[in-house]
Amino acid sequence: MDQAFSNPEKQGGVTRRTLMGAMVAAPAMAALPGNAFAAGAADPAVKVVSLVARKADLSTDGFRQHWLGVHGPMARTVPGMNAFILSEAVQDSANAAPQAPYAERFDGIAQSWHPARDVMRAAFATQQGRDWLAHGDLFIDRKASRGFFVKEQVVTAPARAEGGIKRTALLVRRQDVTHAQFVEQWTGRHADLARTVPGLVGCIFNRIETALGGPASPWSEIDGIAEYWWDAGALNHGERTSSPAWAAWSAHGDQFIDRARSRTIVSLEHVMI
């Protein structure tokens, strides 16, 4: 399958450099729902977070050409898709993680927003929706990938920008903590402390409600998905900066987060819708 993409810089006359340049030039927030990322917004939409792994016979460049160059723009044809953001995993942060409950290697994170679940199901039943899903089957390893319906808690509203560096944490609770206790601590006191951390310019907690495929229990592998944006700049890949407030926030997280079994992914965001 990957033979069609044997030249990583060119496919169909379009270079990856040209493709990425065009996406960076696009207005980052165009077509996003007006209140989708506003702090305190009341249930702006149904949100789906997908951890996406490429098929084993496809290179990273081949996957990106499919995912960013075709699949992302193709989502604009699917009715009822309020917003669609692809986060391209960089560095080695998405490699297989044997110690983590979700141990698979994966290549990116997709986020989509829909007016309601029934609207989403109806959209995927249309010809445009079926075509879009069928295209994903060409390059996505569905078995290794994971999808979740989540409830979004905007702790600090990020200033999202095309190509912005984001850190996504796949959080796993400590074994002496129940999932309910994890959620209570994470969405309560931990969120309050996050607002005091200097340099944390964006913070979103995604509470998992339902899994799409994978294990029957939606939180048997991951208890929550957190997104962080720091103002530390691109040279250190959006890493945090230390401060007493950060130390207090981190220490609180140690009370309910199993750091060894959790994972952090560094990614570049691409706004498709």
N, C-alpha and C positions, 0 to 999 in steps of 0.2 A: 504493500500500500504506500509505503514511504517513497517509492521510486519517483512518484510525481513531484516530490518535493526534495529531490536529491541536491538541488542547488538552493541552499538556504537563503541566498540573497535575492533570488529571482524566481517568480512563478507567475505564469500568465502575463509576462511583460511588466509586472509590478514588483519593484524591489521592496524588501522589508523596510529599508531606510525611508523610501518614499511613503510607504503605508503608515509608518509610525509618525512621520512628519506631518502627514495630513490629519491624523487623529489629534496630535498635539495642537494643531492650528484651529481645530473645531472649538466652538464655544462650549466650555466645560459644563455649564449648568443649563444649557438649552433643553427645553422640553421636560425638565424635571418638575414633578408636582410642587406647587408653591410652598406647601407646608410640610413636605415629606421629611425634611431634616431639621425643622424648627424645634428648638428646645421647648418641651412641654406640649408638643402637638398631640392631640387626642386621636390615637389609632388612625394615622393617616392612610394606611393601606395594609393589605395582606403582603407580608414580606417572606420571600423564600431565599435561603442561603444554600448554595451548592458548593461542595468541595469537588473540584473537577480533576480527574486523572486522564491522561491520554492513553490511547491504545499502545501496547508494548512495541508494535512494529512501526510506530511513528516517532520521528525525531521531535525534539523540542521546537525547532524552527517550523517543521511541518505542522505541528499542533497549533502554534501561534498563528500561522497563516490561515488555517481553517477557523480558529476560534475568534481571533481579533479581526481578520480581514474579511471573513464571509459570515460566520455565525452571528457575531455581534450586530453588524448592520442589518442582517436578515431579520432580527428580532423586531425591527421597526415595522415589519409587515404584519406582525401578529396583533390582532385586535385586543384592546384592553390592557396592553402592557404599559403601565404608567411610567416605569423607569427600569433601566437595565444597565448595571455597572459590572465590568469585568476587572478583576484584580490579578495581574500577571505576577506569579511568584518569581522572586529573584533570589540570588545567592543560593545557598544550599538548605534554606530553611524549610523547604517542602519535601526534602528527601524522606525516605522511609524512616520511621522512628520506632524501633523494636520495643522500647519501653512503654510506648503510649498505647492505650486501648484501641485508638484508631491509628494503625501503624503504617498504612499504605503511603507510598510516594504519590504526590499529586502535583498538578501544574498550575492551578489557579483557583480563584474563588469567584463565583458568579452570584450576583444579587439581583433579584427582580421584585418589583412591586406591582400589585394587582388590586383592583377595586374590592374584590371579594373572591372567596374560593370558588363559588359556583360560576362566577364570571371567568375565572382562570380556566376551569375545566371546559367551559363552553368555547373559549378561545382556542384551546388546544385541539378541540374537535373540528375546527374549521380547516379548510384546505391549507391556509397559510400556516396554521399551527401544526398540522401534521407534517407539512414539508419542513418546517423548522426543526421539529423533533427528529425527523428522519435524517436530516443533515447532521445533527449531533451524534447520531449512531455511527457515522462514518469515522469519527476520530475520538470519541469519548469512550473510555472504559467504564461502562455503567456499573459493573460489579465493584470496582475499586472506588468509585465516586460515592458521595453522600449528599443527600438533600434534606433540608429541614424547613418546615414552617416555623417562623420565629415571631416573638413579640418584641418589638424594638423599644428600648429605653434610651432616649437621647440624654446623656448625662451632660455633655458639653457639645453644642452643635459645631461640627467641623466646617471649615471653609473649603469644601471639596474643589479640587482643580484637576484638570486633565494631566496625567502623569504624576500626580501627587503620591508621595510615599506614605504608605499605611502599614501598620503592624497589626496583625490579627492573631489573637490568642485563642486557641482551642483549649478551653479550661476543663480540667477534670478534678472532681472533689477528692478530698482526703478520704481514705477508707473508713475512718471513724466518724464521718459526717454523712448524713443522709442528703439526698438530692434536695429535699424541701429545706433543710437547714442551709445548704449551699445557696439556694436561691434567695432565702431571707437575708443572709449576710451580704451577698453580692449586690443585690438590687437595693439594699437599704444603706447600712453604714458604709460599705465599700464605695458606693456611688457618691455618698456625701463627701468622703475623704478625697475622692478623685477630683472634685471641684476645687480643692485647695492646692493642688499640685502645680507649681509653676512650670510653664512650658508645655503642659498637656493641653493643646489647643483644640483637640477634638476627642470625644470619648462616647462610644455607643456600646451598650450591652444588649445582646440578643438572647433572650430567654427562649429555649427550645420548647416548642409546643407539640409538634408531630414530626416524625421521621418519614421521609419519602424513600422507601426501599431500605436496604441494610437491615440491621438488627431490629427485632420487634419493639424493644424499648427505645424511645427516642434519645434517652440520655445514658444508654449503656456504655457508650464510647466517649461521649462528650457531654458535659453538664451545662456549658454555656459558651457563647462565642462573643468575644470582646474585640472592638476595633479601636485603635489608638492612633492619633496624629500628634506628632511633636514638632516644635518649632526649631529643633536643633539643626536643621539643614540637611542637604542631600549627601554631604561628604561622609556622614556616619550612618547613612541609610535610615534616617528618621529615629535613631536611638534616643532614649530618654536622657534627661540630664538629672544628676543627683541633687537632692535638697532634703532638708529635714522633713518636709511634708511628704516627699516621695518615700522616704524611709518609713514613715508612719503608715502610709498607704500600703506599702509592700509588706510590712510586718503584719498588718491586719489581714491581708490576703493569705499569708502563711497559715492562718488559723483554720482555713477551710479549703484552700487550693493545694492540690498535689503537684508541686512544681515539676518533679521528675517525670510525671506522666502527662503533663500538659505540653503544648507545642506553640511556638510563636512563628508566624510567617511574615516575612517582609515582602511587600508587593507594590507594584505600580498600578494605580487606578486608571481605567479607561472608561469614560462615560459614553455609552452607546445610545441611550435614550435619556 
